[in-house]
């Protein structure tokens, strides 16, 4: 603000330029004080100042009571700048849906674990069963070896016994095979509650002769053994293709019963030549045994033995057959369609979990709409409904 020049009292006239600045309040404080002193002797100037003050007050009152008319066109104020951060933030606030990404991640992880389990369980089962078969093959080979040890002291004759347990007792006393576990295989191994064939109090003396009665371990005496043997009439000089022990449950048609230690998947046979083989069945031409009379091959193991040979074998009751058949239902099925059928529900569950987790992720990231997500879920269930009958055909 410009400071007006200092004047004498005689300068304070109605035409004084300080008059307008003073009445509008723009005159500096010091100049205003001098102006008041200068106008004290000039009533005319004082009247002008008073009239000016009255006019300003009246104008302010008029403006306060009646607003100014609307200007047409209206004066538009400048619009504020857009909030770019607000425009670029996600439609769904991350805090509001913080639980869903964690849920999707957990669901995807669980689905992956289930799928891995569904793929590994059959493999682990196959490895476990293969290991058990190898152990069973080693056990039945020991029975064959013990039989020929027995025969060396019994004029080349294998044991001649009343039943299967007595046969095992003769091999324990005369062939050195006192380990009870070699007589169990497959599902029968869970029944092992003993360690020896002979009674713990029995000691084989130098006067023992093959065929002498021997006391058996009471626990072994009541055991349901897994093998079958010819109870007499077999010698070490017979053809090497003569069977001398095999897995229980072998039927005349060359198949193993579902209640046998390995189910219908097969069994072992040890021959007079000392070799052990696993057979899925004896019906196939390549698996058939040589007849004892030399007239071709056969699927009936009795025809591979001398005529009239008695066979020692435990025959399960109907209740045991039903229960054991259920236990062996999945044995040997790791390479066929039935194994896929067993683990298909786990695989389908894992696939569904991965699909749902992917849809939740895509929805949260805004890549698909809610309607699209629901549509994909419906399509997934439709495909699942079409897949279920396929499982029935596999069965």
C-alpha positions in Angstrom: 0.0 0.0 0.0 1.3 3.4 -1.0 2.0 5.9 1.8 0.4 9.3 1.0 2.5 12.5 1.6 2.3 14.3 4.9 0.2 17.5 4.6 -0.6 20.4 6.9 -4.1 21.0 8.4 -4.9 23.4 5.7 -4.6 20.6 3.1 -7.5 18.6 4.6 -10.1 19.6 2.1 -13.0 17.7 0.5 -10.7 17.0 -2.4 -8.0 15.5 -0.2 -6.9 12.2 -1.8 -6.5 10.7 1.7 -10.2 11.0 2.3 -11.1 7.9 0.2 -8.2 5.8 1.6 -9.2 6.8 5.2 -12.9 5.9 4.8 -12.1 2.5 3.1 -9.6 1.7 5.8 -6.6 1.5 3.5 -4.8 4.5 5.0 -1.9 3.5 7.2 -2.3 3.9 10.9 0.2 6.8 11.2 -1.2 8.7 8.2 -4.7 8.1 9.5 -3.8 9.7 12.8 -2.4 12.8 11.0 -5.4 12.9 8.8 -7.8 13.0 11.8 -5.7 15.9 13.2 -5.7 17.7 9.9 -9.5 17.5 9.5 -10.2 18.6 13.0 -10.5 22.3 12.0 -12.4 21.6 8.8 -16.0 20.5 9.5 -16.7 20.1 5.8 -14.2 17.3 5.5 -15.5 15.7 8.7 -19.0 15.7 7.2 -17.7 14.0 4.1 -16.0 11.3 6.2 -19.3 10.7 8.2 -21.4 10.5 5.1 -18.9 8.0 3.5 -19.1 5.8 6.6 -22.8 5.9 6.6 -22.9 4.9 2.9 -20.6 2.0 3.4 -22.7 0.7 6.4 -25.9 1.0 4.3 -24.3 -0.8 1.4 -23.2 -3.7 3.7 -26.7 -3.9 5.2 -28.3 -4.1 1.8 -25.9 -6.8 0.6 -26.6 -8.8 3.8 -30.4 -8.6 3.4 -30.7 -9.3 -0.3 -28.1 -11.5 -2.1 -26.8 -10.6 -5.5 -28.8 -12.0 -8.5 -27.6 -15.3 -10.3 -25.2 -14.5 -13.1 -26.4 -16.1 -16.4 -24.5 -18.1 -17.5 -23.2 -19.1 -14.0 -19.6 -18.7 -13.2 -18.2 -22.2 -13.0 -15.5 -22.9 -10.4 -12.6 -25.0 -11.5 -13.1 -28.8 -10.9 -10.7 -30.3 -8.5 -8.0 -32.6 -9.9 -9.1 -36.3 -9.9 -7.7 -38.6 -7.2 -5.5 -40.9 -9.3 -4.8 -43.2 -6.3 -8.5 -43.7 -5.8 -9.1 -44.4 -9.5 -6.3 -47.0 -9.7 -6.9 -48.8 -6.4 -8.6 -52.3 -6.8 -12.4 -52.5 -6.9 -12.4 -54.8 -3.9 -10.5 -53.5 -0.9 -7.7 -55.9 -0.1 -8.4 -55.7 3.6 -12.0 -56.6 3.1 -11.1 -59.8 1.3 -7.9 -60.6 3.1 -9.2 -64.0 4.2 -9.9 -65.3 0.6 -6.3 -65.3 -0.7 -5.2 -67.3 2.3 -8.2 -69.6 1.8 -7.3 -70.1 -1.8 -3.6 -70.8 -1.0 -4.6 -73.3 1.8 -7.1 -75.0 -0.6 -4.5 -75.3 -3.3 -1.9 -76.7 -0.9 -4.3 -79.2 0.5 -5.3 -80.3 -3.0 -1.7 -80.7 -4.0 -1.0 -82.8 -0.9 -4.1 -85.0 -1.7 -3.0 -85.5 -5.3 0.5 -86.4 -4.2 -0.9 -88.9 -1.7 -3.2 -90.4 -4.4 -0.2 -90.9 -6.6 2.2 -92.1 -4.0 -0.1 -94.5 -2.0 -0.4 -97.0 -4.9 3.3 -96.9 -5.4 4.1 -97.4 -1.8 1.5 -100.2 -1.6 3.1 -101.9 -4.6 6.6 -101.6 -3.1 5.3 -103.0 0.2 3.6 -105.9 -1.4 6.6 -106.7 -3.6 8.8 -106.7 -0.6 6.4 -109.0 1.2 6.3 -111.4 -1.8 10.1 -111.5 -1.9 10.2 -112.4 1.8 7.5 -115.1 1.2 9.6 -116.5 -1.7 12.6 -116.7 0.6 10.6 -118.5 3.3 9.2 -121.1 1.0 12.7 -121.7 -0.5 13.9 -122.4 3.1 11.1 -125.0 3.4 12.4 -126.7 0.2 15.9 -126.7 1.5 14.9 -128.1 4.9 13.0 -130.8 3.1 16.1 -132.1 1.3 18.2 -131.8 4.5 15.6 -134.0 6.1 15.6 -136.4 3.1 19.4 -137.0 3.4 18.9 -138.7 6.8 15.6 -140.5 5.7 16.6 -142.5 2.6 15.8 -139.6 0.3 12.2 -139.4 1.6 10.5 -136.1 2.4 8.4 -136.0 5.6 5.5 -138.3 5.9 3.1 -136.7 8.4 -0.5 -136.8 9.5 -1.2 -133.1 8.9 0.4 -129.8 8.0 1.5 -128.9 11.5 3.1 -132.3 12.0 4.9 -131.9 8.7 6.4 -128.6 9.9 7.4 -130.2 13.2 9.3 -132.9 11.3 11.2 -130.2 9.2 11.9 -128.3 12.5 13.4 -131.4 14.2 15.0 -133.2 11.2 15.7 -130.3 8.8 16.6 -127.5 11.2 13.8 -125.2 10.2 12.3 -124.2 13.6 11.3 -120.6 12.6 7.5 -120.5 12.7 7.3 -117.3 10.5 8.3 -119.1 7.3 4.9 -120.8 7.4 3.0 -117.5 7.2 2.6 -115.2 4.2 0.5 -112.3 3.0 -2.5 -111.5 5.2 -1.7 -114.4 7.5 1.5 -112.7 8.8 -0.6 -110.5 11.1 -1.5 -113.7 13.1 2.1 -114.3 14.1 2.2 -114.5 17.9 5.0 -117.1 18.3 8.6 -117.6 17.1 9.2 -121.4 17.0 7.6 -124.5 15.6 8.7 -126.9 18.4 7.9 -126.5 22.0 10.5 -124.3 23.8 11.2 -127.2 26.2 12.0 -129.7 23.4 15.6 -130.4 22.5 16.6 -132.6 19.5 18.8 -135.5 20.8 21.3 -137.5 18.9 18.9 -140.4 19.0 16.2 -138.6 17.0 15.0 -140.3 13.9 13.0 -138.8 11.1 9.3 -139.6 11.7 9.6 -139.6 15.5 6.8 -137.6 17.1 7.9 -134.1 18.3 6.1 -131.7 20.6 4.9 -128.5 18.9 4.7 -125.0 20.3 1.0 -124.7 21.4 0.6 -121.4 19.6 1.9 -122.8 16.4 -0.3 -125.9 16.8 -3.4 -123.7 16.6 -2.1 -121.4 13.8 -3.8 -121.2 10.4 -0.8 -121.7 8.1 -0.4 -120.1 4.7 1.2 -123.0 2.8 0.1 -126.4 1.5 2.4 -129.5 1.2 2.1 -133.1 0.1 2.0 -135.2 3.3 4.0 -138.2 2.0 5.2 -140.1 -1.0 7.6 -137.5 -2.2 11.3 -138.3 -2.6 14.4 -136.3 -3.5 14.9 -138.4 -6.7 11.6 -137.3 -8.3 11.6 -135.0 -11.3 12.7 -131.4 -10.5 9.3 -130.2 -11.7 7.5 -131.9 -8.8 6.0 -129.4 -6.5 6.8 -129.9 -2.8 5.1 -126.8 -1.2 2.9 -123.9 -2.4 0.7 -121.1 -1.2 -2.6 -122.1 0.3 -5.8 -121.7 -1.7 -4.7 -123.1 -5.1 -7.9 -124.5 -6.7 -8.2 -127.4 -9.3 -8.8 -124.9 -12.1 -5.4 -123.4 -11.5 -6.4 -120.1 -9.8 -5.9 -119.0 -6.2 -9.0 -118.4 -4.2 -9.8 -114.9 -3.1 -9.3 -115.9 0.6 -5.7 -117.2 0.0 -2.8 -115.2 1.6 -2.3 -113.1 -1.6 -5.9 -113.2 -2.7 -6.6 -114.0 -6.3 -3.4 -112.3 -7.4 -1.4 -115.6 -7.3 1.0 -117.6 -5.1 4.4 -119.3 -4.9 5.4 -122.8 -5.6 8.7 -124.5 -4.7 9.8 -127.5 -6.7 11.9 -130.6 -6.1 14.7 -128.9 -8.1 14.9 -126.1 -5.5 13.5 -123.3 -7.7 10.8 -121.0 -6.5 8.4 -119.2 -8.8 5.4 -116.8 -8.5 2.3 -117.7 -10.5 -0.7 -115.5 -11.1 -2.5 -118.7 -12.1 -1.8 -122.1 -13.7 -4.5 -121.8 -16.4 -2.3 -120.0 -18.9 -0.5 -122.4 -21.2 2.9 -120.9 -20.2 2.2 -121.4 -16.5 0.9 -125.0 -16.5 2.7 -127.7 -14.6 4.1 -130.9 -16.1 1.9 -133.9 -15.3 3.6 -136.5 -13.0 2.8 -139.2 -15.6 4.5 -137.2 -18.3 1.4 -136.8 -20.4 1.5 -133.1 -21.2 0.7 -130.2 -18.8 -2.0 -129.5 -16.3 -3.5 -126.6 -14.3 -4.4 -129.0 -11.4 -1.4 -129.3 -9.0 -2.7 -132.7 -7.8 -1.9 -134.1 -11.3 1.7 -132.9 -11.0 2.1 -135.2 -7.9 2.2 -139.0 -7.5 -1.3 -140.5 -7.7 -3.0 -140.7 -4.3 -0.8 -138.0 -2.6 -2.4 -136.5 0.4 -2.2 -132.7 0.7 -1.9 -130.9 4.0 -3.6 -127.5 3.9 -5.8 -125.4 6.2 -9.3 -125.0 4.9 -10.9 -121.7 6.2 -14.5 -121.6 7.3 -17.1 -119.6 5.3 -16.8 -116.7 7.7 -13.0 -116.7 7.3 -13.3 -117.0 3.5 -15.5 -113.9 3.5 -13.3 -111.9 5.8 -10.1 -112.8 4.2 -11.5 -112.1 0.7 -12.2 -108.6 1.8 -8.7 -108.2 3.2 -7.0 -109.4 0.0 -9.4 -107.5 -2.4 -6.8 -105.0 -3.6 -3.7 -107.3 -3.6 -1.9 -107.4 -6.9 -4.1 -104.8 -8.6 -1.5 -102.0 -8.7 -1.1 -102.2 -12.5 -4.7 -102.7 -13.7 -7.8 -100.6 -13.9 -9.1 -101.6 -10.4 -6.2 -99.7 -8.8 -7.2 -96.6 -10.6 -10.8 -97.1 -9.4 -9.6 -97.3 -5.8 -7.8 -94.0 -5.8 -10.0 -92.1 -8.4 -12.0 -90.4 -5.6 -8.8 -88.9 -4.1 -7.6 -87.7 -7.5 -11.0 -86.2 -8.4 -11.1 -84.4 -5.0 -7.6 -83.0 -5.5 -8.4 -81.8 -9.0 -11.6 -80.2 -7.8 -9.7 -78.4 -5.0 -7.1 -77.1 -7.4 -9.8 -75.9 -9.7 -11.7 -74.1 -7.0 -8.5 -72.5 -5.7 -7.6 -71.3 -9.2 -11.1 -69.8 -9.7 -10.9 -67.9 -6.4 -7.5 -66.5 -7.3 -8.8 -65.4 -10.8 -11.8 -63.8 -9.2 -9.9 -61.9 -6.6 -7.4 -60.6 -9.2 -10.3 -59.4 -11.4 -9.5 -61.6 -14.3 -12.9 -63.2 -14.5 -16.3 -62.1 -13.3 -18.4 -63.8 -10.7 -20.8 -65.1 -13.3 -17.9 -66.6 -15.3 -16.6 -68.3 -12.1 -20.0 -69.8 -11.4 -20.3 -71.0 -14.9 -16.9 -72.8 -14.7 -18.0 -74.4 -11.5 -21.2 -75.7 -13.2 -19.1 -77.0 -16.1 -16.8 -78.8 -13.7 -19.6 -80.5 -11.9 -21.1 -81.6 -15.3 -17.8 -83.1 -16.3 -17.6 -84.9 -13.0 -21.1 -86.3 -13.5 -20.0 -87.6 -16.9 -16.9 -89.2 -15.4 -18.7 -91.2 -12.6 -20.3 -93.6 -15.1 -16.9 -94.2 -16.6 -15.7 -95.5 -13.2 -18.6 -97.9 -13.2 -17.5 -99.2 -16.6 -14.0 -99.6 -15.3 -15.3 -101.6 -12.4 
